[in-house]
């Protein structure tokens, strides 16, 4: 990949410090940039019912409660459930001209993205009352946090890190997979120091190193919702939630009837020495 590493010259002339630094950088950078993406399949170990009315845009589990952001104009809502028994605890309807997107809970606030309204909505966690509105520079897609900063996606290959106090953009990182930009990052979740992201219109979730932006894992979720469970209004896979209390990882989709708890199974890399079967 990239420019080939220069061949070492023979002879007595020594390299300059700068040339040695360049060679060392190339030697270290190439293996990292070309590292294989770990592939995963999943096993469903549990499921919980979900309203088919939920056009899921954001999903998060905090302190035994499930927070859900649902989208579409005229039906966007913020909902809070008891995750144990499924009881609806709080519900907030958004203005009909707002299309809600991802959400995250940080401290005593709930943050909810809007798609094209250029707004980040901030609610009081206690009663889901609207506390303030913060500006967004563009579209809002997915939202999560690392315990200190908000992290959101806008449909591009960028992840943006924001101050939760004023919404100011602190930095951005470009996401790449096998050296290529990866766009349409949708719903996000912070799990064990990595950002998990749905890829819009795919049955795939990727695992991203938040410092480098490199995709380190790809989770295949094809066939998760059986064909028999699909209806005309059933939409794409979207929604990732990590339960800190148990470590469980839950996924769902837009207007899906179930939340699924999944466990990952690593796919062994293909052996390059396997004989050709043709």
C-alpha positions, -999 to +999 in steps of 0.1 A: +000+000+000+011+036-006+046+045-017+071+017-017+097+018+010+130+030-005+157+003-010+186+006+014+218+018-003+250-002+001+283+015+007+300+035+034+279+067+032+257+070+063+220+081+062+210+115+075+189+115+106+159+127+086+161+098+062+164+073+090+133+088+106+114+086+073+124+049+069+114+041+105+080+059+100+073+039+068+083+006+085+060+012+114+031+028+095+026+002+068+018-028+090-007-007+111-025+008+080-028-026+064-039-045+094-067-069+086-102-060+099-114-088+122-146-103+109-174-114+132-207-133+131-232-133+159-252-156+181-285-144+194-287-152+231-318-133+242-345-111+228-370-086+241-402-073+224-403-038+209-431-018+194-431-020+156-440+017+157-405+026+167-385+040+138-353+036+159-327+062+155-310+061+188-308+035+216-291+035+250-293+016+283-284+034+315-291+024+351-316-002+341-335+021+318-338+020+280-338+053+261-351+053+226-351+081+199-376+075+171-376+094+138-397+106+109-415+139+106-446+141+128-437+110+148-403+118+163-402+110+200-379+105+230-389+076+252-377+060+284-385+024+294-378+002+324-355-022+307-364-050+330-402-052+324-406-029+294-429-004+311-430+031+295-418+056+320-416+089+301-424+101+266-417+134+248-432+142+214-410+165+192-423+193+170-438+178+137-411+196+117-383+179+136-368+146+124-351+130+154-319+110+151-293+095+176-293+100+213-270+095+243-271+100+281-242+118+298-245+128+335-279+143+342-286+152+306-300+133+276-288+146+242-308+140+210-298+148+175-320+162+148-314+153+111-317+185+092-328+211+118-291+218+128-300+214+164-288+192+193-316+189+219-306+187+255-331+173+281-331+169+319-327+133+326-351+133+355-382+143+337-371+145+300-380+182+300-362+202+274-333+221+290-317+239+260-309+237+223-274+237+209-264+244+173-252+217+149-231+227+119-248+201+096-269+170+096-271+148+127-271+110+123-256+090+152-247+100+187-227+085+217-203+097+243-170+086+259-178+097+294-165+132+287-173+142+252-202+138+228-194+119+196-216+123+166-218+113+129-232+133+100-234+108+072-198+114+061-167+094+071-162+118+100-167+113+137-170+147+155-162+152+192-182+179+209-182+196+243-214+186+261-216+220+278-219+242+247-218+218+217-185+232+204-166+209+181-134+199+197-119+177+170-129+152+142-115+119+130-119+104+096-130+067+096-114+043+072-117+006+064-088-011+047-074+023+039-106+036+023-130+062+037-161+047+053-192+068+050-228+067+061-220+060+097-253+059+114-263+050+150-233+049+174-224+033+207-193+035+229-183+000+240-151-007+259-132+022+245-143+017+208-171+033+188-195+008+172-215+022+142-243+010+121-236+014+084-268+028+068-287+005+045-265-025+054-268-054+078-234-046+093-219-029+123-183-018+124-160-013+154-138+019+152-107+030+170-117+065+181-081+078+180-070+067+145-105+063+130-094+028+117-121+001+115-108-028+135-138-051+134-169-058+111-200-076+125-222-094+100-258-092+111-275-106+079-306-126+086-309-113+122-346-105+116-362-135+100-380-130+067-413-142+083-411-113+108-407-086+081-436-064+070-439-038+042-430-010+067-400-028+082-369-008+076-331-012+080-310-024+109-303+005+132-297+006+170-269-005+192-270-004+230-245-017+256-258-026+290-230-015+315-246-036+343-242-069+324-219-062+295-247-073+271-249-058+236-283-053+221-292-044+185-324-037+166-338-020+136-364+005+124-399-008+130-385-042+141-405-062+167-375-073+187-344-061+205-317-088+202-289-095+226-260-108+206-226-124+213-198-120+188-180-150+172-147-142+155-143-156+120-109-172+115-089-157+087-088-176+055-056-197+052-034-186+023-021-222+020-055-238+014-054-257-019-075-244-048-106-265-049-115-257-085 
